[in-house]
């Protein structure tokens, strides 16, 4: 998976839920922020492993990373 496919996935989810893509992104960003606060060493290792261009990973970057891990 790549960023463009992740963006398409966000669009599809927004359409399915009847909300805007921005609302989907905002909810995922909130979930990412909460998850990044976990004191669990495994969770911290996961977040350090997510490649990202900015200070924090975007929803698309997280989706791509997880998809690649699942695909193996």
Secondary structure as GFF3:
##gff-version 3
##sequence-region A 1 72
A	DSSP	alpha_helix	3	17	.	.	.	ID=ss1
A	DSSP	alpha_helix	21	36	.	.	.	ID=ss2
A	DSSP	alpha_helix	41	49	.	.	.	ID=ss3
A	DSSP	alpha_helix	59	71	.	.	.	ID=ss4
###
